[in-house]
Amino acid sequence: MCFVDNEGNILVPKTVRPLMEYKPTMLGEKKGSKKQYRHGKLHIREYDDCYSVHYDKIDPHKDPFGHILVDASKYIPGIMMLSVLSDYLINSEK
């Protein structure tokens, strides 16, 4: 088994660490995982046989906007479109 995936995440087999003590979170892309956990900048995804682990540059709990700009920048176009659409809907009701 390779212990690093194609995105640079470290893969930890559940035989090494069967339980996770952190609280599950909704923040982050699931990417097929069963659950996700966050502890500061640490982002963990739980799969059937392993955990996928990486560090974000910015903690999304402390700085959500900074996290989107730096660690999740692919969502910026969608956020901009939602902003334009909501502005249009608000102004069309006047």
C-alpha positions in Angstrom: 0.0 0.0 0.0 1.3 3.5 -0.9 1.0 5.9 2.1 0.6 9.1 0.0 -2.2 9.7 -2.4 -2.1 11.6 -5.7 -3.0 14.9 -3.9 -0.2 14.6 -1.4 -2.4 13.4 1.5 -0.9 11.0 4.0 -2.8 7.7 4.2 -3.0 6.1 7.6 -4.3 2.6 7.7 -7.0 2.0 10.3 -5.0 -0.9 11.6 -2.5 1.7 12.8 -5.1 4.1 14.2 -8.6 2.4 14.4 -10.4 5.2 16.2 -10.5 9.0 15.8 -11.0 11.2 18.9 -11.8 14.4 17.1 -15.4 15.6 16.5 -16.7 15.1 13.0 -17.1 18.3 10.8 -19.1 19.3 7.8 -16.4 21.7 6.6 -14.5 20.4 3.6 -15.0 18.2 0.5 -16.0 14.7 1.4 -14.3 13.1 -1.6 -16.1 9.8 -1.0 -15.2 9.7 2.7 -17.5 8.5 5.4 -16.7 11.3 7.8 -14.3 14.3 8.1 -12.6 15.7 11.1 -10.7 18.9 11.8 -8.3 19.9 14.5 -7.0 23.4 13.8 -5.3 23.2 10.4 -5.4 19.4 10.4 -8.0 17.9 8.0 -8.7 14.2 8.2 -11.1 12.2 6.0 -12.2 8.7 7.1 -12.6 6.0 4.6 -13.4 2.3 5.1 -9.8 1.1 5.5 -7.8 4.3 6.1 -7.6 8.0 7.1 -6.5 10.6 4.6 -4.6 13.4 6.4 -3.3 16.8 5.3 -2.6 20.3 6.8 -4.4 23.3 5.5 -2.5 26.6 5.4 -5.4 28.5 7.1 -7.8 27.1 9.8 -11.3 27.5 8.4 -12.8 27.9 11.9 -10.5 30.9 12.6 -10.5 32.5 9.2 -13.2 31.0 6.8 -12.6 33.7 4.1 -8.9 33.3 4.2 -9.3 29.5 4.0 -11.4 29.8 0.9 -8.9 32.2 -0.7 -5.8 30.0 0.1 -6.9 26.4 0.6 -10.2 26.2 -1.4 -9.7 28.8 -4.1 -11.6 26.7 -6.7 -14.8 27.7 -5.0 -14.3 31.4 -5.6 -16.0 31.5 -9.0 -19.1 29.8 -7.6 -19.2 32.2 -4.6 -18.9 35.1 -7.0 -21.8 33.8 -9.1 -24.0 33.3 -6.0 -23.1 36.9 -5.0 -24.1 38.3 -8.4 -27.3 36.2 -8.5 -28.4 37.2 -5.0 -27.7 40.9 -5.8 -29.8 40.6 -8.9 -32.7 38.9 -7.0 -32.6 41.5 -4.3 -32.6 44.4 -6.7 -35.3 42.9 -9.0 -37.7 42.9 -6.1 -37.5 46.7 -5.6 
